[in-house]
Amino acid sequence: MRLRLREMAAIAAMLIIGTVTCHAQQVALKTNLLYDATATPNLGMEIGVGRKHSFQVFYGLHPWKFGHGDDQKYLKHWVVNPEWRHWFCHRFNGSFVGIHAFGGQFNASKIKMPFGWWKELEDNRFEGWFVGGGVSYGYQWVMSKHWNLEAAIGVGAAYIKYDKYGCGTCGKKLDDGDKVYIGPTKLALSLMYLF
């Protein structure tokens, strides 16, 4: 079976592109230290996609309650947070801009939110889900061959759907509703290991 020049060129191009793509790919595992400080274990993975792009996914889970009896406070939640990034120089080094999304579920009681937002949460329990997205800016510092440090901030919006209950651990449903949040949606100081 004879291959034509055009078919051989196509096969050669696919082999070259496949080799370059496999060689150029990098993967990093990371954790957001600020999120860890809130007692929320989290883990992220970032994958290089081309010379100036990467894609990451973070997952965080906070399953604990604090305090006892009527003083018990909690912000139980899980969240997944994908983000596409464009790097100004090379990926995993220097400045980047990103587009992020997020979604998850929550069960919260007796929490005082910053800036007086959602004041009812201080005296009631809320269960629900949320979705949102936004834009981000960040910077990565190379610390060694395998370790980087990253800082990132983002702004955007979230849609929150909830059920409201009268007390922290029990009580009948008082209301349901939704909220729209506009403001900061990302704050990260991440330690990462590159493979």
Accessible surface in RSA format (square Angstrom, percent):
REM  Atomic radii and reference values for relative SASA: ProtOr
REM  Chains: A
REM  Algorithm: Lee & Richards
REM  Probe-radius: 1.40
REM  Slices: 20
REM RES _ NUM      All-atoms   Total-Side   Main-Chain    Non-polar    All polar
REM                ABS   REL    ABS   REL    ABS   REL    ABS   REL    ABS   REL
RES MET A   1   229.58 118.9 144.27  95.5  85.31 203.1 124.02 105.4 105.56 139.8
RES ARG A   2   229.24  96.3 203.37 103.7  25.87  61.6  82.00 112.1 147.24  89.2
RES LEU A   3    90.28  50.3  69.02  49.4  21.26  53.4  69.31  48.7  20.97  56.4
RES ARG A   4   160.65  67.4 153.80  78.4   6.85  16.3  54.09  73.9 106.56  64.6
RES LEU A   5   139.69  77.8 133.94  95.8   5.75  14.5 133.96  94.1   5.73  15.4
RES ARG A   6   177.23  74.4 167.74  85.5   9.49  22.6  81.16 110.9  96.07  58.2
RES GLU A   7    77.95  44.8  74.69  56.5   3.26   7.8  32.46  62.8  45.50  37.1
RES MET A   8    93.18  48.3  87.70  58.0   5.48  13.0  56.09  47.7  37.08  49.1
RES ALA A   9    58.79  54.1  46.85  72.3  11.94  27.2  54.75  77.1   4.04  10.7
RES ALA A  10    52.59  48.4  43.66  67.4   8.93  20.3  51.69  72.8   0.89   2.4
RES ILE A  11    74.98  42.7  74.92  55.8   0.06   0.1  74.92  54.0   0.06   0.2
RES ALA A  12    46.55  42.8  42.97  66.3   3.57   8.1  46.34  65.3   0.21   0.5
RES ALA A  13    46.57  42.8  41.17  63.5   5.40  12.3  46.02  64.8   0.55   1.4
RES MET A  14   128.39  66.5 118.70  78.6   9.69  23.1  80.24  68.2  48.14  63.8
RES LEU A  15   120.40  67.1 117.29  83.9   3.11   7.8 119.35  83.8   1.06   2.8
RES ILE A  16   111.35  63.4 108.51  80.8   2.84   6.8 111.33  80.2   0.01   0.0
RES ILE A  17   113.54  64.6 111.71  83.2   1.83   4.4 113.49  81.7   0.05   0.1
RES GLY A  18    32.40  40.0   0.00   N/A  32.40  40.0  32.07  88.0   0.34   0.8
RES THR A  19    92.83  66.0  84.71  85.9   8.12  19.3  66.20  88.9  26.64  40.3
RES VAL A  20    88.54  58.3  85.70  77.6   2.84   6.8  88.29  76.7   0.24   0.7
RES THR A  21    71.87  51.1  66.42  67.3   5.45  13.0  56.09  75.3  15.78  23.8
RES CYS A  22    98.46  74.5  80.73  90.0  17.73  41.7  28.16  71.3  70.30  75.8
RES HIS A  23   159.10  87.0 136.72  95.0  22.38  57.2 104.42 107.6  54.68  63.6
RES ALA A  24    42.50  39.1  31.19  48.1  11.31  25.7  41.88  59.0   0.62   1.6
RES GLN A  25    93.05  52.0  74.89  54.7  18.16  43.2   9.81  20.9  83.24  63.1
RES GLN A  26    71.78  40.1  69.62  50.9   2.15   5.1  11.44  24.4  60.34  45.8
RES VAL A  27    47.59  31.3  46.66  42.2   0.93   2.2  46.66  40.5   0.93   2.5
RES ALA A  28     0.00   0.0   0.00   0.0   0.00   0.0   0.00   0.0   0.00   0.0
RES LEU A  29    65.34  36.4  62.65  44.8   2.69   6.8  63.13  44.3   2.21   5.9
RES LYS A  30     3.74   1.8   0.00   0.0   3.74   8.9   3.66   3.3   0.09   0.1
RES THR A  31    35.00  24.9  34.84  35.3   0.16   0.4  32.65  43.9   2.35   3.6
RES ASN A  32    17.90  12.3  17.90  17.3   0.00   0.0   1.64   3.9  16.26  15.7
RES LEU A  33    68.20  38.0  62.35  44.6   5.85  14.7  62.44  43.9   5.76  15.5
RES LEU A  34    71.46  39.8  67.11  48.0   4.34  10.9  67.70  47.5   3.75  10.1
RES TYR A  35    53.79  25.1  50.88  28.9   2.91   7.6  49.35  37.1   4.44   5.5
RES ASP A  36    53.83  37.7  39.33  39.1  14.50  34.3  25.87  60.9  27.96  27.9
RES ALA A  37    88.35  81.2  44.77  69.1  43.58  99.1  58.09  81.8  30.26  80.2
RES THR A  38    83.38  59.3  65.73  66.6  17.65  42.1  74.86 100.5   8.52  12.9
RES ALA A  39    43.18  39.7  30.66  47.3  12.52  28.5  42.76  60.2   0.42   1.1
RES THR A  40     1.37   1.0   1.00   1.0   0.37   0.9   0.04   0.1   1.33   2.0
RES PRO A  41    69.95  51.0  61.35  55.9   8.60  31.3  66.92  55.3   3.03  18.8
RES ASN A  42    15.21  10.5   0.14   0.1  15.07  36.3   4.06   9.8  11.15  10.8
RES LEU A  43   107.64  59.9 102.83  73.6   4.80  12.1 102.83  72.2   4.80  12.9
RES GLY A  44     2.00   2.5   0.00   N/A   2.00   2.5   2.00   5.5   0.00   0.0
RES MET A  45    87.51  45.3  84.50  55.9   3.01   7.2  73.84  62.8  13.67  18.1
RES GLU A  46     0.00   0.0   0.00   0.0   0.00   0.0   0.00   0.0   0.00   0.0
RES ILE A  47    58.30  33.2  58.30  43.4   0.00   0.0  58.30  42.0   0.00   0.0
RES GLY A  48     0.74   0.9   0.00   N/A   0.74   0.9   0.00   0.0   0.74   1.7
RES VAL A  49    82.22  54.1  76.65  69.4   5.57  13.4  80.38  69.8   1.84   5.0
RES GLY A  50    45.39  56.0   0.00   N/A  45.39  56.0  33.67  92.4  11.72  26.2
RES ARG A  51   147.89  62.1 136.80  69.7  11.09  26.4  64.50  88.1  83.39  50.5
RES LYS A  52    64.55  31.5  63.29  38.8   1.26   3.0  25.13  22.6  39.43  42.0
RES HIS A  53    59.21  32.4  59.21  41.2   0.00   0.0  37.24  38.4  21.98  25.6
RES SER A  54     0.04   0.0   0.00   0.0   0.04   0.1   0.04   0.1   0.00   0.0
RES PHE A  55    84.91  42.5  84.34  52.2   0.57   1.5  84.34  51.1   0.57   1.6
RES GLN A  56     0.80   0.4   0.56   0.4   0.24   0.6   0.24   0.5   0.56   0.4
RES VAL A  57    58.37  38.4  55.16  49.9   3.21   7.7  55.16  47.9   3.21   8.7
RES PHE A  58    20.55  10.3  20.28  12.6   0.27   0.7  20.41  12.4   0.14   0.4
RES TYR A  59   101.84  47.5 100.72  57.3   1.12   2.9  79.59  59.8  22.25  27.4
RES GLY A  60     1.05   1.3   0.00   N/A   1.05   1.3   0.01   0.0   1.04   2.3
RES LEU A  61    76.79  42.8  76.68  54.9   0.10   0.3  76.68  53.9   0.10   0.3
RES HIS A  62     9.36   5.1   8.97   6.2   0.40   1.0   4.50   4.6   4.86   5.7
RES PRO A  63    59.25  43.2  42.62  38.8  16.63  60.5  46.44  38.3  12.81  79.6
RES TRP A  64   114.65  46.0 112.52  54.5   2.13   5.0  88.07  47.0  26.57  43.1
RES LYS A  65    85.76  41.8  60.75  37.3  25.00  59.5  24.10  21.7  61.66  65.7
RES PHE A  66   104.37  52.2 100.91  62.5   3.46   9.0 103.80  62.9   0.57   1.6
RES GLY A  67    43.33  53.4   0.00   N/A  43.33  53.4  24.46  67.1  18.87  42.3
RES HIS A  68   163.07  89.1 153.20 106.5   9.87  25.3 104.19 107.4  58.88  68.5
RES GLY A  69    60.91  75.1   0.00   N/A  60.91  75.1  44.69 122.6  16.21  36.3
RES ASP A  70   124.98  87.5 114.34 113.8  10.64  25.2  34.69  81.6  90.29  90.0
RES ASP A  71   108.74  76.2 101.93 101.5   6.81  16.1  25.65  60.4  83.09  82.9
RES GLN A  72    34.89  19.5  33.47  24.5   1.41   3.4   1.53   3.3  33.35  25.3
RES LYS A  73   110.95  54.1 110.95  68.1   0.00   0.0  53.89  48.5  57.07  60.8
RES TYR A  74     5.45   2.5   4.51   2.6   0.94   2.4   1.35   1.0   4.10   5.1
RES LEU A  75    62.81  35.0  61.76  44.2   1.05   2.6  61.76  43.4   1.05   2.8
RES LYS A  76    60.00  29.3  59.69  36.6   0.32   0.8  20.91  18.8  39.10  41.6
RES HIS A  77    29.83  16.3  22.50  15.6   7.33  18.8  24.84  25.6   4.99   5.8
RES TRP A  78    86.36  34.7  86.36  41.8   0.00   0.0  79.70  42.5   6.66  10.8
RES VAL A  79    23.21  15.3  23.20  21.0   0.01   0.0  23.20  20.2   0.01   0.0
RES VAL A  80    53.85  35.4  53.85  48.7   0.00   0.0  53.85  46.8   0.00   0.0
RES ASN A  81    23.03  15.9  23.03  22.3   0.00   0.0  10.24  24.6  12.80  12.4
RES PRO A  82    41.63  30.3  40.34  36.8   1.29   4.7  40.60  33.5   1.03   6.4
RES GLU A  83     1.58   0.9   0.00   0.0   1.58   3.8   1.58   3.1   0.00   0.0
RES TRP A  84   104.05  41.8 103.03  49.9   1.01   2.4  88.19  47.0  15.86  25.7
RES ARG A  85     0.00   0.0   0.00   0.0   0.00   0.0   0.00   0.0   0.00   0.0
RES HIS A  86    52.49  28.7  52.49  36.5   0.00   0.0  33.10  34.1  19.38  22.6
RES TRP A  87     0.00   0.0   0.00   0.0   0.00   0.0   0.00   0.0   0.00   0.0
RES PHE A  88   109.42  54.7  90.81  56.2  18.61  48.4  92.37  56.0  17.05  48.8
RES CYS A  89    68.40  51.7  65.10  72.6   3.30   7.7  24.95  63.2  43.45  46.8
RES HIS A  90    87.21  47.7  87.21  60.6   0.00   0.0  54.72  56.4  32.49  37.8
RES ARG A  91    30.58  12.8  21.58  11.0   9.00  21.4   7.20   9.8  23.38  14.2
RES PHE A  92     6.71   3.4   4.41   2.7   2.30   6.0   4.41   2.7   2.30   6.6
RES ASN A  93    68.66  47.3  68.23  65.9   0.43   1.0   7.28  17.5  61.38  59.3
RES GLY A  94    10.36  12.8   0.00   N/A  10.36  12.8  10.36  28.4   0.00   0.0
RES SER A  95    25.78  21.8  22.21  29.6   3.57   8.2   8.80  18.7  16.98  23.8
RES PHE A  96     0.00   0.0   0.00   0.0   0.00   0.0   0.00   0.0   0.00   0.0
RES VAL A  97    59.04  38.9  59.04  53.5   0.00   0.0  59.04  51.3   0.00   0.0
RES GLY A  98     4.02   5.0   0.00   N/A   4.02   5.0   1.23   3.4   2.79   6.2
RES ILE A  99   110.21  62.7 106.00  79.0   4.21  10.1 106.00  76.3   4.21  11.4
RES HIS A 100     4.17   2.3   0.20   0.1   3.97  10.2   1.76   1.8   2.41   2.8
RES ALA A 101    45.84  42.1  45.16  69.7   0.68   1.5  45.16  63.6   0.68   1.8
RES PHE A 102    28.60  14.3  20.97  13.0   7.63  19.9  23.81  14.4   4.80  13.7
RES GLY A 103    11.48  14.2   0.00   N/A  11.48  14.2  10.63  29.2   0.85   1.9
RES GLY A 104     6.87   8.5   0.00   N/A   6.87   8.5   0.96   2.6   5.91  13.2
RES GLN A 105    95.79  53.6  95.25  69.6   0.54   1.3  17.34  36.9  78.45  59.5
RES PHE A 106    23.84  11.9  15.30   9.5   8.54  22.2  18.84  11.4   5.00  14.3
RES ASN A 107    40.07  27.6  39.85  38.5   0.23   0.5  12.21  29.4  27.87  26.9
RES ALA A 108     0.79   0.7   0.79   1.2   0.00   0.0   0.79   1.1   0.00   0.0
RES SER A 109     0.26   0.2   0.26   0.3   0.00   0.0   0.00   0.0   0.26   0.4
RES LYS A 110    62.31  30.4  57.02  35.0   5.29  12.6  34.08  30.7  28.23  30.1
RES ILE A 111    32.35  18.4  31.35  23.4   1.01   2.4  32.35  23.3   0.00   0.0
RES LYS A 112   162.90  79.5 137.14  84.1  25.76  61.3  80.03  72.0  82.87  88.3
RES MET A 113    46.12  23.9  40.25  26.6   5.88  14.0  37.13  31.6   8.99  11.9
RES PRO A 114    86.96  63.4  73.09  66.6  13.86  50.4  85.17  70.3   1.78  11.1
RES PHE A 115   205.61 102.9 156.80  97.1  48.82 127.0 172.77 104.7  32.85  94.0
RES GLY A 116    46.33  57.1   0.00   N/A  46.33  57.1  24.17  66.3  22.16  49.6
RES TRP A 117    75.43  30.3  69.04  33.4   6.40  15.0  59.49  31.7  15.95  25.9
RES TRP A 118    21.01   8.4  10.71   5.2  10.30  24.2  14.41   7.7   6.60  10.7
RES LYS A 119   132.20  64.5 124.35  76.3   7.84  18.7  96.39  86.8  35.81  38.1
RES GLU A 120    73.99  42.5  68.03  51.5   5.96  14.2  39.00  75.4  34.99  28.6
RES LEU A 121     4.67   2.6   4.67   3.3   0.00   0.0   4.67   3.3   0.00   0.0
RES GLU A 122    49.80  28.6  41.15  31.1   8.66  20.6  10.13  19.6  39.67  32.4
RES ASP A 123   110.20  77.2  95.85  95.4  14.35  33.9  28.14  66.2  82.06  81.8
RES ASN A 124    21.02  14.5  20.23  19.6   0.79   1.9   0.79   1.9  20.23  19.6
RES ARG A 125    22.28   9.4  22.28  11.4   0.00   0.0   1.96   2.7  20.32  12.3
RES PHE A 126     0.10   0.1   0.10   0.1   0.00   0.0   0.10   0.1   0.00   0.0
RES GLU A 127    60.45  34.7  59.78  45.2   0.67   1.6   8.86  17.1  51.59  42.1
RES GLY A 128    17.87  22.0   0.00   N/A  17.87  22.0  13.54  37.2   4.33   9.7
RES TRP A 129   106.04  42.6 106.04  51.3   0.00   0.0  88.63  47.3  17.41  28.2
RES PHE A 130    31.39  15.7  30.74  19.0   0.65   1.7  30.74  18.6   0.65   1.9
RES VAL A 131    72.96  48.0  72.44  65.6   0.52   1.2  72.44  62.9   0.52   1.4
RES GLY A 132    21.99  27.1   0.00   N/A  21.99  27.1  14.54  39.9   7.44  16.7
RES GLY A 133    22.79  28.1   0.00   N/A  22.79  28.1  14.15  38.8   8.64  19.3
RES GLY A 134    16.53  20.4   0.00   N/A  16.53  20.4  12.46  34.2   4.07   9.1
RES VAL A 135    89.20  58.7  88.39  80.0   0.81   2.0  88.39  76.8   0.81   2.2
RES SER A 136     7.68   6.5   0.00   0.0   7.68  17.7   3.97   8.5   3.71   5.2
RES TYR A 137   104.31  48.7 102.97  58.6   1.34   3.5  82.13  61.7  22.18  27.3
RES GLY A 138     1.74   2.1   0.00   N/A   1.74   2.1   1.74   4.8   0.00   0.0
RES TYR A 139    80.73  37.7  80.54  45.8   0.20   0.5  39.85  29.9  40.89  50.4
RES GLN A 140     0.49   0.3   0.00   0.0   0.49   1.2   0.00   0.0   0.49   0.4
RES TRP A 141   118.23  47.4 115.27  55.8   2.96   7.0  96.30  51.3  21.93  35.6
RES VAL A 142    87.46  57.6  58.31  52.8  29.15  70.2  58.31  50.7  29.15  79.1
RES MET A 143   105.03  54.4  67.95  45.0  37.08  88.3  65.82  56.0  39.21  51.9
RES SER A 144    54.33  45.9  40.16  53.6  14.17  32.6  49.83 106.1   4.50   6.3
RES LYS A 145   181.07  88.3 145.97  89.6  35.10  83.6 102.31  92.1  78.76  83.9
RES HIS A 146    62.03  33.9  61.50  42.7   0.53   1.4  44.79  46.2  17.23  20.1
RES TRP A 147   107.43  43.1 107.43  52.0   0.00   0.0  85.53  45.6  21.89  35.5
RES ASN A 148     3.12   2.2   3.12   3.0   0.00   0.0   0.00   0.0   3.12   3.0
RES LEU A 149    51.18  28.5  51.18  36.6   0.00   0.0  51.18  35.9   0.00   0.0
RES GLU A 150     1.30   0.7   1.30   1.0   0.00   0.0   0.00   0.0   1.30   1.1
RES ALA A 151    34.22  31.5  32.70  50.5   1.52   3.5  33.00  46.5   1.22   3.2
RES ALA A 152     5.90   5.4   0.00   0.0   5.90  13.4   3.20   4.5   2.71   7.2
RES ILE A 153    96.32  54.8  95.42  71.1   0.90   2.2  95.42  68.7   0.90   2.4
RES GLY A 154     3.13   3.9   0.00   N/A   3.13   3.9   3.13   8.6   0.00   0.0
RES VAL A 155    82.47  54.3  81.64  73.9   0.83   2.0  81.64  70.9   0.83   2.3
RES GLY A 156    18.21  22.5   0.00   N/A  18.21  22.5  16.85  46.2   1.36   3.0
RES ALA A 157    41.30  38.0  39.20  60.5   2.10   4.8  39.47  55.6   1.83   4.9
RES ALA A 158    10.13   9.3   6.65  10.3   3.48   7.9  10.13  14.3   0.00   0.0
RES TYR A 159    76.65  35.8  74.39  42.3   2.26   5.9  57.76  43.4  18.89  23.3
RES ILE A 160    15.12   8.6  15.12  11.3   0.00   0.0  15.12  10.9   0.00   0.0
RES LYS A 161    75.86  37.0  75.71  46.5   0.14   0.3  44.42  40.0  31.43  33.5
RES TYR A 162    23.74  11.1  21.15  12.0   2.60   6.8   3.00   2.3  20.74  25.6
RES ASP A 163    44.96  31.5  44.73  44.5   0.23   0.5   0.94   2.2  44.02  43.9
RES LYS A 164    33.33  16.3  33.33  20.5   0.00   0.0   2.78   2.5  30.56  32.5
RES TYR A 165    36.89  17.2  36.89  21.0   0.00   0.0  13.92  10.5  22.97  28.3
RES GLY A 166    31.78  39.2   0.00   N/A  31.78  39.2  16.16  44.3  15.62  35.0
RES CYS A 167    46.25  35.0  43.03  48.0   3.21   7.6  38.11  96.6   8.14   8.8
RES GLY A 168    11.31  13.9   0.00   N/A  11.31  13.9   6.36  17.5   4.94  11.1
RES THR A 169    81.36  57.9  51.35  52.1  30.01  71.5  27.88  37.4  53.48  80.8
RES CYS A 170    80.25  60.7  73.09  81.5   7.16  16.8  40.05 101.5  40.19  43.3
RES GLY A 171    46.30  57.1   0.00   N/A  46.30  57.1  24.82  68.1  21.48  48.1
RES LYS A 172   161.41  78.7 146.90  90.1  14.51  34.5  99.29  89.4  62.12  66.2
RES LYS A 173   102.14  49.8  78.41  48.1  23.73  56.5  46.84  42.2  55.31  58.9
RES LEU A 174    92.08  51.3  57.61  41.2  34.47  86.7  61.37  43.1  30.71  82.6
RES ASP A 175    75.45  52.9  67.64  67.3   7.81  18.5  17.24  40.6  58.21  58.1
RES ASP A 176    70.65  49.5  59.36  59.1  11.29  26.7   2.47   5.8  68.18  68.0
RES GLY A 177    16.96  20.9   0.00   N/A  16.96  20.9  16.96  46.5   0.00   0.0
RES ASP A 178    73.63  51.6  56.70  56.4  16.93  40.0   3.48   8.2  70.15  70.0
RES LYS A 179    59.24  28.9  52.08  32.0   7.16  17.0  16.83  15.1  42.41  45.2
RES VAL A 180   101.59  66.8  74.47  67.4  27.11  65.3  74.47  64.7  27.11  73.5
RES TYR A 181    51.03  23.8  49.85  28.4   1.18   3.1  39.27  29.5  11.76  14.5
RES ILE A 182   139.18  79.2 111.96  83.4  27.22  65.6 111.96  80.6  27.22  73.9
RES GLY A 183    16.52  20.4   0.00   N/A  16.52  20.4  16.39  45.0   0.14   0.3
RES PRO A 184    90.42  65.9  81.11  73.9   9.31  33.8  81.40  67.2   9.01  56.0
RES THR A 185    32.78  23.3   1.26   1.3  31.51  75.1  11.82  15.9  20.96  31.7
RES LYS A 186    23.74  11.6  13.35   8.2  10.39  24.7  15.17  13.7   8.57   9.1
RES LEU A 187   118.16  65.8 103.23  73.9  14.93  37.5 103.23  72.5  14.93  40.2
RES ALA A 188     8.07   7.4   4.94   7.6   3.13   7.1   4.94   7.0   3.13   8.3
RES LEU A 189    61.84  34.4  61.84  44.2   0.00   0.0  61.84  43.4   0.00   0.0
RES SER A 190     0.18   0.2   0.18   0.2   0.00   0.0   0.00   0.0   0.18   0.3
RES LEU A 191    57.33  31.9  54.44  38.9   2.88   7.2  54.44  38.2   2.88   7.8
RES MET A 192     0.64   0.3   0.00   0.0   0.64   1.5   0.64   0.5   0.00   0.0
RES TYR A 193    70.16  32.8  69.80  39.7   0.35   0.9  38.51  28.9  31.64  39.0
RES LEU A 194    14.37   8.0  14.31  10.2   0.06   0.1  14.31  10.1   0.06   0.2
RES PHE A 195   129.09  64.6  92.91  57.5  36.18  94.2 115.88  70.3  13.22  37.8
END  Absolute sums over single chains surface
CHAIN  1 A    11843.0      10109.7       1733.3       7996.2       3846.8
END  Absolute sums over all chains
TOTAL         11843.0      10109.7       1733.3       7996.2       3846.8
